[in-house]
Amino acid sequence: MSTPASSGAGGASVLLVGVDFGLPHFDGELEELGLLAQTAGLNPVARLTCKRKAPDAALFVGSGKADEIRTLAQMHGAVEVLFDQSLSPAQQRNLERHLELPVSDRTFLILEIFAQRARSHEGKLQVELARLQYLSTRLVRRWSHLERQTGGIGARGGPGEKQIELDRRMIGEAIKRTRERLSKVKRQRSTQRRQRDRRDTFTISLVGYTNAGKSTLFNALVKARAYAADQLFATLDTTTRQLYLGDAGRSVSLSDTVGFIRDLPHGLVDAFQATLQEAVDADLLLHVVDASNPHFPEQMDQVQRVLHEIGAADIPQLLVFNKLDALDAGQQPALLEDQYEVEGQMVPRLFVSARSGQGLDNLRRALSARVLEAQEDMTPAEAAPLQAQED
């Protein structure tokens, strides 16, 4: 099935392709891939979906459908084709030859967005490591943006070494250097966490699907100015601020983390381990959900999957269903606080609008209650620093 895409402003024209293998989370409208493309600065001009029982080993979609993709791309003037699923290096190479156009997949698109958005030194290192790991399996010259060492061919490999071997050696060394630099950043962050632990700071991390409104909620709670926008992956770098809770009589540490997404590249999860460590080490997770998104149950499942991957699945959660202001009158909840089942367990849920402020006082009270409960469970020695803070 092919459909024209609403033309956006600027950016290279791209054709979106999705293959339905019968999995429950298939995005028949390619809505999320379109948002990802726009976030990367591209302009989706047409969309094509098809059904298959299994991927074609050579062309992923088969030769007949590949011919249809080529015709549709020519018809709409697309200069690149984006697949909603991950392609193997061989499939990507064969498709580019068949279509005579550059071909990228969802994984590469997410990596490109992260590369554009990372701001901190740590974030840039994490993105670069993920990109290097992805590109190391791709076509020769896919990593031509990396700078070669002066005299590299003569000094390293000699005249008999093939270009592809030089490329592999170069990217392997770049991965090693980036890992070493990232390891140093991790050690620094670990030292900061230990200092925070010694102060017995109660730590809260915001987690959730991308564009659930985490940064808007973060700004509303701590009166900060962290970047927030109605787009995917508006936040890539962890931001931490102190949040004073009047009912608890003390401050807590609140962190805004990168949003999760369906089929988040495993290499990206690994590379962002240092940033996601804020969630792993938290005392409480605020799982922010876009209540206005009809696919929120699937998005919640994706978040839980990533939390399992990074070892944060057992940390207590408080569900925050955000964007009350975007719900129609008939969709408004009868109560602003109830219980919701997550992986077989009932978890407290609160409804808020970070944009309008509705429900935020209720959220602050719930956070204060959690802090006081944790304080009651402490030994006298552990509670002493907190008592001093209150005094």
Sequence and secondary structure as in RCSB ss.txt:
>XXXX:A:sequence
MSTPASSGAGGASVLLVGVDFGLPHFDGELEELGLLAQTAGLNPVARLTCKRKAPDAALFVGSGKADEIRTLAQM
HGAVEVLFDQSLSPAQQRNLERHLELPVSDRTFLILEIFAQRARSHEGKLQVELARLQYLSTRLVRRWSHLERQT
GGIGARGGPGEKQIELDRRMIGEAIKRTRERLSKVKRQRSTQRRQRDRRDTFTISLVGYTNAGKSTLFNALVKAR
AYAADQLFATLDTTTRQLYLGDAGRSVSLSDTVGFIRDLPHGLVDAFQATLQEAVDADLLLHVVDASNPHFPEQM
DQVQRVLHEIGAADIPQLLVFNKLDALDAGQQPALLEDQYEVEGQMVPRLFVSARSGQGLDNLRRALSARVLEAQ
EDMTPAEAAPLQAQED
>XXXX:A:secstr
 EEE    SSS EEEEEEEE S TT  TT HHHHHHHHHTT EEEEEEEEE SS BTTTBS HHHHHHHHHHHHH
HT SEEEESS   HHHHHHHHHHHTS EEEHHHHHHHHHHHH  SHHHHHHHHHHHHHHHTTS TTTTTTS   T
THIIIII TTS HHHHHHHHHHHHHHHHHHHHHHHHHHHHHHHHHHHHTT  EEEEEEBTTSSHHHHHHHHHT  
    SSTT   S EEEEEEETTTTEEEEEEE   B TT  HHHHHHTHHHHHHHHT SEEEEEEETT TTHHHHH
HHHHHHHHHTT TTS EEEEEE GGGS GGGS S SEEEEEETTEEEEEEE  TTT TTHHHHHHHHHHHHHHHH
HTS HHHHHHHHHHH 
